[in-house]
Amino acid sequence: MSRTKVILDMDVGVDDAIALILALNSKELDILALSTVSGNVSARIAAVNALKVSEVLGKSIKVIKGLSVNGYRRSKHAIEVHGFDGLGDSNLPSPKGKAIISRDPIKRIADVIKGSDSKVTLVCTAPLTNIARLLSQEKDIVSKLDKIVLMGGVYDYAREQGNVTRYAEFNFYLDPKAASIVMDSDISIIACGLDLTSRRDCAVDASMLDKMKSIDSIYARLAFTILEKPVSRFGYFNLHDVFALFATIDEDLFTTAKADVKVIAEGKERGRCITTYTNAGHVTVCKDVNAKGFMDMLFERLQG
């Protein structure tokens, strides 16, 4: 079976970490690198968290510390949701490995893509700062990209409003100009928005957490450790970023529609998506999900 070559672009908080755990136990994927960006945590802490997760699992991945969002300051909301360490206050051991820190992290990401012997999929679960800069700075990289799969935005405001403002989801709000650049590109995009990822039947609650605890595998134990406090605090926890990972592995889990998406970059509606459904659109919006299939895939990849 040929594996999809991916670069994960993350601001490694709780749901990114769960997506990373699942990705590291997905035989369909060949993870070339993981790049970080500020969002749930700083780009530096995100890199540390990626190394923590991978090392607990006994895995080795290339981690590139990416860019900070201009004017980034970690929000109270991010601390409340993801904990002080970004990993649900799970206090995982400090990693032994080091992230790649470069004056030009975008070139480092580009070098990984150019070095691949087949096209690369970018799986993006964070503000799109790195990706927008990559497309702007390395214009010849487009021919080496298969698609971008992302978690971000809101595409059906009748179903769900934003979680920062009524208009904007967190990732798109933090760097709306980057989101606009990516959505305006000619690259094929699969988008999972907050209106889908907030589905209650795809969230982890106490009963799901008990099920995780009963699984005798390092993947399930780590997921339980990271999710235990957030689930206790909120009653359930949405795995927003896992949707982008699962759309990369099996798009057939989702009901989709083609669209053009414009992102408002400034003003009180910054981060808002203007979605026009058209068969000529290059953005595939995930509008619905097979919730049972989603949960089956989740627990299958928590097995050893």
N, C-alpha and C positions, 0 to 999 in steps of 0.2 A: 504494500500500500504506500503510495507516495504521500508524503506529509506536507502540509501547508507551512511554508516558511513565514514566520511572523516576527515582528518587533512589537513588544508591548510598550505602550507609552502611558505612564501611570503617575498619580500623586498618592502614593500608597497609604491609603486609609483602610478602614475595615473591609468595605466591599471590594476594593481593589485587591486586598490581601487574599480574600476568599477566591476571587477570580484567578489570582496567581497560583494558589494552591491547586485549583482545578486544572489550570493550564499545564502545570508541571506533572500532572497525572493524566494527560490527554495524548494518546499515541498519535492522534491525527496531526499534531502540531510539532514543528521544529522551531524552537524559540532561539532566534539568532542573538537577541539582545533585549534588554529592558532599559528604556530611557525614562527619566523622571522629570517632573515639572512641579512647580509650586501650585498648591490647591488646598486639599485637605490638610496637608503639612507642607513644609518647605521642600524644595527640590533636594536639598541635602538630606533631610530626615527621610524623605521618600526613598532615597537610595539606600540609606541604612536599613529601613524597614524591608525593602526588597531582599537585601542580603540576609537579614534575620530570618525571613520566611523560608528562603531557599536553603539556607544552611540547616535549619531545624529539620527540613525534609531530606537532608543529605544530598542536595542538588547543587550544581555549579552553573551559574548563568552570568553572562556579561552584563554588568550594570553601568550605565552611563548617566552621570549626573547632568541633567539638562538645564533648561533656562528657568529663570524666575519670571513670573508675571510682573509687568511694570507696576511698581507701587504696592507689591504684594505685602499684606499683613494678615497673619492667620486670624480668622474670624472666631468670635465666641461660639458661633454656630458649629464650626468645624470641630472645636474642642469638645463641645457638649455631645456631638454625635460620635466622634471617633476617639475621644479620650486624649489625654495629654501626649501620649506616645504615638497617637495615630492608629494604634492597633488595639483599640478597646481597652487600654490600660492593662494589657496582658503581660507586660514586663518580660518579654522574650529576651534571651541572652544577647549580649552585644555580639555582632558578627566578627569573625576573624578576617574575612576577606575585605577588600577595598573596592570602592566604585572607581570607575575611570573619571577623573576630573581633568577637564581640558579648557583652555581659553576659547576653543571653538567646538563645543559639544555637537553642534549641528553637523559639522564635517565628520565627526566620529560616527554619528548615526548614518550619514550618507555613505561612508566608507563600508559599513556593514552591509548596507543595501547593495552597493556596487559589487561587493565581493561575493554575493550570492549567485549560485549557478542557475537559479530560476527566480521568477518574480516574487516579490515580497508583499505580504499583507500587513498593514499597520492596524493594530488593535488599540484603540485610544479610549481611555476611561478617565480623562482628566481635561483641564483646559488645554486648548489646541495650540498653545504657544510654540512648542517645538515643531509641530507639524506645519504650521503656517510659515515659520522661518525656513524650514526645510524646503518647502515648495518655492519660496521666494529666492532663497540663496543658492539652491542646487537645482536649477531649472531642468537639467538633463536627467534628473532622477525619476521623472514621471514614467519614462519608458520601462523602468525597473520595478514599478509598483503595480501590483494586481488590483488592489482596492484598499479602501480605508473603512474599517468597521468601528463605529464610535457609539459611546453613550454620552448624550448631551442634547440639550434643547427640549422644547415642548412643541408638538406638532398638532395636537388636538386640545385646544384650550377649553372646549366644552366638557372634556373629561377630567382635565387636571391643569391647575395653574402652576406657575413657577414656584420654586422653594426658596428663592431669595427675594424676588418681587413677584407680583401677580403675573408678570410677563416672562420672567427669566429663570431658567434652571441654573444651578450653581456653576457648572463648567463653562457654559456659554456666557454667564454674567461676568465671571472673573476676567475673561479675555474675549470680549465680543468681536474685536477686530480680527483676531486669529480665527474665530469661528466663521466669520464672514469670508475671509480669504479661502479657507478650506471648502466651504460650501459653494463658493463661486468657481472653484477649480473644475477641470474637466475629468477628474479622476472619479471612477465609480465608487460610490459611498453607500454603505448600509448604516442606517441611523436608528438607534434605539433611544427614544425620548422618555422624559419623566412621566408622560401620560401613559406609557406602557410599563415602565420599570417599577412604578409604584403599586403594581397589582398586589393586593393583599394575599392572593392564593399562591404567589411565588415568593413570599417573604418567609423568614425563619422565625418561628415562635417557640414557646417553651416545649411543646410536644416535639417539634422538629429537632430542637436542641437535645432533648432526651434521646431521640433516635440517633443523632450523631454520636452522643456519648457511648452508646451501646456498640458502636462499630469498632472493631479491633484493628485499627490502622493508624499510622502516623498522620495521614492526611486528615482523617476525621478528628483525631485528638487535637491537632493544631487548629482546625476550623472551630471546634468547640471552645478552645481556650480563647480565641480572638473574639468570638461572638457572645460568650457567656455574660459578660457585664453589660454590653449594649442591649441584649435581649431582656435582661433583668430590668434595665433602666426604662426601656420604652415599651416592653410587652411583646414587641416583634421588631424585626430589622429587615429592611428592604435590601436586596442584593442587586442594586442598580447596575453595577459594572459587570456582573456575571452575564447579563443579557447580551452585551457586546461579544463576550467570549463565546457564548453558545450560538450566536448568529454567525460567527466565524466557522464554528465546527459543523453546524447543521442549520442552514437557513430555512429548511423545511419545517422547523418547529414554529415558524412565524407566518402569519398572514401579512403580506406586504403590498405596497402600492408605490409606483414611481412618482416622483415629484421634483419640482424645482424648489429650492429653499433659499430664501434670502434672510440674512441675520442683521438686525438693526444694531449698529455699532456704537451709537452715542445717544445721550439724552435719557429721559425717564423710562423709555422702553428698551434700553440697552439689553442685548442678549435675546430679544424676542425673535422668534422664527415666523416668517411669513411663508406659508407653505401653499404651493399651487400644484395640485395633482394633475399630472400630464404624462402620457406614455413616453414622451420625449425626454423626460427628466432623468438626470444621472444619479439622483439620490433615491435609494430604495428605503422607504420609511417602514419600519416594523410597526404595524398597527395592532396586532393581536398575537397571542402566544398560546400554544398548547401547554397549559399549566401542568398537567400530569406529566407530559413529556419533559418539561423543564425540570421538575422535581426528580423524575427518574434519572435524568442525566446528572443532576447534582449529586445524588446519593451514589450513583454508579462510580463517579470519579472521586468519591471520598473513600472508596474501598482501597485496600492495599494493592 
